[in-house]
Amino acid sequence: MTRSPFFPPAGARLAPTSWLAVGATLADFAFETDPLGRFTAFGPGRALGRPTAALMGQEFTILLAGGNQEEAAVSANELRSIITTICVECVAWHGRLRLAGPDGALRLYRLSLAPRREGSEIAGTYGLLFDLETPDLVLPDRHAERAARPGFSPGTMLDVETGLWSRATFATEITRRLDRLDVEEQPGTLLYIGFGPLNAKLRPAVALRLAEELRDIMRPTDLLGRVEDLVIGLWCDGMDHLTGGERAAKFCTTLPALLPERTLLNVGVVPRWPGRGEDAETVMEHAAMMLRQLQNEDAPAPGAPSPPLWRVWQSD
């Protein structure tokens, strides 16, 4: 079984502030919790304007400020359940929530949580908070040429434009789950969601919006990755080909209206059955083949619009 990139080698322990110091430079708030969601460590600086000493030992839920469902707010009970799932199932989670600062003003944040391991046990979570209402930083002019290049880079851990797993990391995370699914005799299903063709200027906006929409509707145990420039992968534990097909059909009919320029989608659905011995790369190649078939075999007549399409892989 391949080790998760979140975990250090067995027996190793990172210095207490090493990742927190780096995390605090990348996000608005970096922290660790125990399995009950209580703060155990913080990155340098203050926590949303508050001294971190006042939050030590407190539940993360103390920062919640409510919000409505349209803003994808997370209740205290939902967040406790999410943290429990992360620690039990060893999965990561991302979502939006509203938090109150010391002045009482509400702001929208994205919270990212991942399992934190000590030795062979899950000891809690790593967490990062990103303020979604803060204006984006603008690179200096000398970096303009570099910033204009495509952000998709399959060799890195995360995709720069969307924050999703890169192709390599996505495959690693799928591989981690396959042994367990085989033991439990459970299927898994991979969906390749293709968008485009698009002009180069529109691709980053569509990729980011599609990633946001998929994050908000995915299950806590699902995995998301940007596997190609115009393809986002979604892996679903315990899902068979029928449910995967239903999900693909729903994506094709509901998501285009939420994307820039009403971008149409194609979805390749590939189930992986327990005991068949297929590895992550094989399943991903099958999904890529399904997308290529959709693009090549179902091309519309000249001048006609391309309908959204999906297809399930049929194994021998």
C-alpha positions as CSV (number, residue, x, y, z in Angstrom):
1,M,0.0,0.0,0.0
2,T,1.4,3.4,-1.0
3,R,1.9,5.9,1.8
4,S,-0.2,9.1,1.8
5,P,1.8,12.3,1.1
6,F,0.3,13.7,4.3
7,F,2.1,11.1,6.5
8,P,5.8,11.2,7.5
9,P,7.7,7.9,7.4
10,A,6.8,5.4,10.2
11,G,8.4,6.4,13.4
12,A,9.3,9.9,12.2
13,R,8.0,13.1,13.8
14,L,8.1,16.4,12.2
15,A,9.3,19.3,14.3
16,P,6.3,20.8,16.1
17,T,6.3,24.1,14.2
18,S,7.9,23.1,10.9
19,W,4.7,22.6,8.8
20,L,2.8,25.2,10.9
21,A,5.3,27.9,10.1
22,V,5.0,27.1,6.4
23,G,1.2,26.7,6.5
24,A,0.9,30.1,8.1
25,T,2.6,31.7,5.2
26,L,0.3,30.0,2.7
27,A,-3.1,30.4,4.5
28,D,-4.7,32.8,6.9
29,F,-4.6,30.3,9.8
30,A,-2.7,27.0,10.3
31,F,-3.4,24.7,13.2
32,E,-3.7,21.2,14.6
33,T,-6.5,19.6,16.5
34,D,-7.0,16.4,18.5
35,P,-9.7,13.8,17.4
36,L,-12.4,15.8,19.1
37,G,-11.6,19.0,17.1
38,R,-9.8,20.8,20.0
39,F,-6.9,23.0,19.1
40,T,-3.5,21.6,20.1
41,A,-1.0,23.7,18.1
42,F,-1.0,26.9,15.9
43,G,1.1,28.6,13.3
44,P,2.9,31.9,14.1
45,G,0.7,34.9,14.6
46,R,-2.9,35.4,15.7
47,A,-5.9,33.3,15.0
48,L,-8.4,35.5,13.1
49,G,-7.3,38.4,15.1
50,R,-7.4,36.6,18.4
51,P,-4.4,35.5,20.6
52,T,-3.9,31.8,20.0
53,A,-3.3,31.1,23.7
54,A,-7.0,31.8,24.3
55,L,-8.0,29.1,21.9
56,M,-5.7,26.3,23.1
57,G,-7.8,23.3,24.1
58,Q,-11.0,24.9,22.7
59,E,-13.1,23.2,20.0
60,F,-12.8,24.7,16.5
61,T,-16.6,25.1,16.6
62,I,-16.1,28.1,18.9
63,L,-15.1,30.1,15.8
64,L,-18.3,29.3,13.8
65,A,-20.7,32.1,13.2
66,G,-23.6,30.4,11.3
67,G,-24.6,31.3,7.8
68,N,-27.2,30.0,5.4
69,Q,-27.1,26.9,3.2
70,E,-26.6,28.9,0.1
71,E,-23.3,30.0,1.5
72,A,-22.4,26.4,2.3
73,A,-22.2,27.1,6.0
74,V,-21.3,24.2,8.2
75,S,-23.0,23.7,11.6
76,A,-21.1,22.8,14.8
77,N,-22.5,19.2,14.7
78,E,-21.7,18.8,11.1
79,L,-18.1,19.9,11.7
80,R,-17.7,17.5,14.6
81,S,-19.0,14.7,12.4
82,I,-16.5,15.7,9.6
83,I,-13.6,15.7,12.0
84,T,-14.6,12.2,13.4
85,T,-14.9,10.9,9.8
86,I,-11.4,12.3,8.9
87,C,-9.9,10.5,12.0
88,V,-11.7,7.2,11.4
89,E,-11.6,6.9,7.6
90,C,-8.2,8.7,7.1
91,V,-9.6,11.1,4.5
92,A,-9.2,14.8,3.7
93,W,-12.1,17.4,3.6
94,H,-12.5,20.9,2.1
95,G,-15.6,23.1,2.6
96,R,-16.8,26.7,3.1
97,L,-18.0,28.2,6.4
98,R,-18.6,31.6,7.9
99,L,-16.5,32.7,10.9
100,A,-16.7,35.8,13.1
101,G,-13.7,37.9,13.8
102,P,-13.1,39.7,17.1
103,D,-15.1,42.7,15.8
104,G,-18.1,40.4,15.1
105,A,-17.9,40.8,11.3
106,L,-18.7,37.6,9.3
107,R,-16.3,36.5,6.6
108,L,-16.4,33.5,4.3
109,Y,-13.5,31.0,4.6
110,R,-12.5,27.7,3.0
111,L,-11.4,25.2,5.6
112,S,-9.1,22.3,4.6
113,L,-8.6,19.4,7.0
114,A,-6.4,16.3,6.7
115,P,-5.6,13.5,9.1
116,R,-2.7,13.9,11.5
117,R,-0.7,10.8,12.4
118,E,1.5,10.1,15.3
119,G,3.2,6.7,14.9
120,S,0.6,4.3,13.7
121,E,-2.4,6.2,15.2
122,I,-4.5,9.1,13.9
123,A,-4.0,11.7,16.5
124,G,-6.2,14.5,15.1
125,T,-6.2,16.8,12.1
126,Y,-4.0,19.3,10.3
127,G,-6.0,22.4,9.3
128,L,-5.7,25.4,7.0
129,L,-8.1,28.4,6.7
130,F,-8.3,30.6,3.6
131,D,-10.1,33.9,3.6
132,L,-12.2,33.9,0.5
133,E,-13.0,37.6,0.7
134,T,-9.4,38.8,0.7
135,P,-8.4,40.2,-2.7
136,D,-5.9,38.1,-4.6
137,L,-2.3,39.1,-4.4
138,V,-0.9,40.5,-7.7
139,L,2.5,39.3,-8.8
140,P,5.1,42.0,-9.7
141,D,5.4,42.9,-13.4
142,R,8.6,40.9,-13.8
143,H,6.6,37.8,-13.2
144,A,3.9,38.6,-15.7
145,E,5.3,36.3,-18.4
146,R,5.5,33.4,-16.0
147,A,2.0,34.1,-14.6
148,A,0.6,34.0,-18.1
149,R,1.7,30.4,-18.6
150,P,-0.8,27.6,-18.1
151,G,-1.1,26.7,-14.4
152,F,-1.7,23.0,-14.9
153,S,1.4,21.0,-13.9
154,P,0.9,17.2,-13.5
155,G,4.2,16.6,-11.8
156,T,3.5,18.6,-8.6
157,M,1.6,17.5,-5.5
158,L,-1.2,20.1,-6.0
159,D,-2.6,21.8,-9.1
160,V,-1.8,25.5,-9.0
161,E,-5.0,26.8,-10.5
162,T,-7.5,24.7,-8.5
163,G,-5.8,23.4,-5.4
164,L,-6.8,19.9,-6.3
165,W,-4.5,16.9,-6.2
166,S,-2.2,16.6,-9.2
167,R,-2.4,13.5,-11.4
168,A,0.4,11.8,-9.6
169,T,-0.9,12.5,-6.1
170,F,-4.5,11.6,-7.1
171,A,-3.2,8.2,-8.3
172,T,-1.3,7.7,-5.1
173,E,-4.4,8.5,-3.0
174,I,-6.5,6.0,-5.0
175,T,-3.9,3.3,-4.6
176,R,-4.0,3.7,-0.8
177,R,-7.7,2.7,-0.8
178,L,-7.6,-0.3,-3.2
179,D,-6.3,-2.9,-0.7
180,R,-9.0,-2.0,1.8
181,L,-11.8,-2.1,-0.8
182,D,-10.6,-5.5,-1.9
183,V,-10.7,-6.8,1.7
184,E,-14.1,-5.3,2.2
185,E,-15.2,-6.6,-1.2
186,Q,-16.4,-3.2,-2.1
187,P,-16.3,-1.5,-5.6
188,G,-15.0,1.9,-6.4
189,T,-15.8,4.1,-9.3
190,L,-13.7,6.8,-11.1
191,L,-15.3,9.6,-13.0
192,Y,-13.3,11.6,-15.5
193,I,-15.1,15.0,-16.1
194,G,-13.8,16.6,-19.3
195,F,-14.5,20.2,-20.1
196,G,-13.7,22.0,-23.4
197,P,-12.3,22.6,-25.9
198,L,-11.8,26.1,-24.5
199,N,-9.6,29.0,-25.4
200,A,-6.5,29.3,-23.2
201,K,-7.8,32.4,-21.3
202,L,-11.0,30.7,-20.3
203,R,-9.5,27.4,-19.1
204,P,-8.4,28.5,-15.6
205,A,-11.7,30.1,-14.8
206,V,-13.7,27.0,-15.9
207,A,-11.3,24.6,-14.1
208,L,-11.5,26.6,-10.8
209,R,-15.3,27.0,-10.9
210,L,-15.8,23.3,-11.7
211,A,-13.5,22.3,-8.9
212,E,-15.4,24.5,-6.5
213,E,-18.8,23.0,-7.5
214,L,-17.5,19.5,-7.2
215,R,-15.9,20.1,-3.8
216,D,-19.3,21.3,-2.5
217,I,-21.2,18.2,-3.6
218,M,-18.6,15.5,-3.1
219,R,-18.8,13.1,-0.2
220,P,-16.2,13.3,2.6
221,T,-14.7,10.0,1.4
222,D,-14.4,11.1,-2.3
223,L,-11.2,12.2,-3.9
224,L,-10.8,15.0,-6.4
225,G,-7.8,15.6,-8.7
226,R,-6.9,17.6,-11.8
227,V,-5.5,14.8,-14.0
228,E,-5.2,16.7,-17.3
229,D,-5.5,20.3,-18.4
230,L,-9.1,19.8,-19.3
231,V,-10.0,16.9,-17.1
232,I,-10.9,16.6,-13.4
233,G,-11.1,13.2,-11.8
234,L,-13.5,12.1,-9.0
235,W,-12.9,8.8,-7.2
236,C,-15.8,7.4,-5.1
237,D,-15.3,4.5,-2.6
238,G,-18.1,2.0,-2.5
239,M,-19.8,3.2,-5.7
240,D,-20.8,0.9,-8.5
241,H,-21.3,1.6,-12.2
242,L,-25.0,2.2,-11.9
243,T,-24.7,4.9,-9.3
244,G,-21.7,6.3,-11.1
245,G,-23.7,6.6,-14.3
246,E,-26.5,8.4,-12.5
247,R,-24.0,10.8,-11.0
248,A,-22.4,11.4,-14.4
249,A,-25.8,12.1,-16.0
250,K,-26.6,14.6,-13.2
251,F,-23.2,16.4,-13.7
252,C,-23.8,16.7,-17.5
253,T,-27.3,18.2,-17.0
254,T,-26.8,20.5,-14.0
255,L,-23.1,21.7,-13.9
256,P,-22.9,23.4,-17.3
257,A,-25.3,26.2,-16.2
258,L,-23.0,27.0,-13.3
259,L,-19.8,27.3,-15.4
260,P,-18.5,30.2,-17.4
261,E,-19.9,30.3,-20.9
262,R,-22.1,27.4,-19.9
263,T,-19.2,25.0,-20.7
264,L,-20.5,21.5,-21.7
265,L,-19.1,18.4,-20.1
266,N,-18.2,14.8,-21.0
267,V,-17.9,12.2,-18.3
268,G,-16.2,8.8,-18.5
269,V,-17.3,6.4,-15.8
270,V,-15.0,3.4,-14.9
271,P,-16.0,1.0,-12.1
272,R,-13.3,-1.0,-10.3
273,W,-14.5,-4.3,-8.9
274,P,-12.9,-6.0,-5.9
275,G,-10.5,-8.9,-6.6
276,R,-9.9,-7.9,-10.3
277,G,-6.4,-6.7,-9.5
278,E,-6.7,-3.4,-11.5
279,D,-4.4,-0.7,-10.2
280,A,-5.0,3.0,-10.1
281,E,-3.1,3.7,-13.4
282,T,-5.2,1.0,-15.2
283,V,-8.5,2.5,-14.0
284,M,-7.3,6.0,-14.9
285,E,-6.3,4.9,-18.4
286,H,-9.7,3.4,-19.0
287,A,-11.3,6.6,-17.9
288,A,-9.1,8.6,-20.4
289,M,-10.1,6.1,-23.1
290,M,-13.8,6.7,-22.4
291,L,-13.3,10.5,-22.8
292,R,-11.5,10.0,-26.1
293,Q,-14.3,7.8,-27.4
294,L,-16.9,10.5,-26.5
295,Q,-14.9,13.2,-28.2
296,N,-14.1,11.1,-31.4
297,E,-17.2,8.9,-31.9
298,D,-19.9,11.3,-30.9
299,A,-18.9,14.4,-32.8
300,P,-21.9,16.5,-33.9
301,A,-22.6,17.6,-37.4
302,P,-20.8,20.8,-38.4
303,G,-22.5,23.9,-36.9
304,A,-24.5,21.8,-34.4
305,P,-24.0,22.3,-30.6
306,S,-22.2,19.5,-28.7
307,P,-24.5,17.8,-26.2
308,P,-23.1,16.8,-22.8
309,L,-22.3,13.1,-22.9
310,W,-21.3,10.3,-20.5
311,R,-20.4,6.7,-20.9
312,V,-19.6,3.7,-18.6
313,W,-16.6,1.5,-19.2
314,Q,-17.6,-2.1,-20.1
315,S,-15.0,-4.6,-19.1
316,D,-14.7,-8.0,-20.7
